[in-house]
Amino acid sequence: MLQCKYVIEAEKISKGRCVMVKTLTKHGNSLALVIDKPILELLKIDADTPLEITTDGQSLVISPASVDRQAKFRKAADDTFEKYPNMLKRLAQ
């Protein structure tokens, strides 16, 4: 069973999940979610790890982006830059 010292109630640990209550932190004009070091170490992620954020409209799921998805995204971005360089330059202005 996954252990987490930040668990609010013991019954919130279910199916290997550690539930914690966090609040968002103001970061410029945005809000940020600060992830505690023990969770970062558990997931083997750091500031350079690309994260995938998904939602069902009620919940957020944050997980390390898969290598395949990253490679597909990079290829699609490269293809787009190669195919539409002038349009992208105009959009950037």
Residue pairs with C-beta under 8 A, 6 or more apart in sequence:
1 13
1 16
2 13
2 16
2 17
2 18
3 13
3 18
4 13
4 18
4 19
4 20
4 38
4 39
5 38
6 18
6 20
6 36
6 38
7 13
7 18
7 19
7 20
8 19
8 20
8 21
12 19
13 19
18 39
22 33
22 34
24 31
24 32
24 33
25 31
25 32
25 33
25 34
26 32
33 62
40 46
43 64
44 64
45 51
45 64
49 64
49 65
50 64
50 65
50 70
51 62
51 63
51 64
51 65
52 62
52 63
52 64
52 65
52 66
52 69
53 60
53 61
53 62
54 60
54 61
54 63
55 61
80 88
81 88
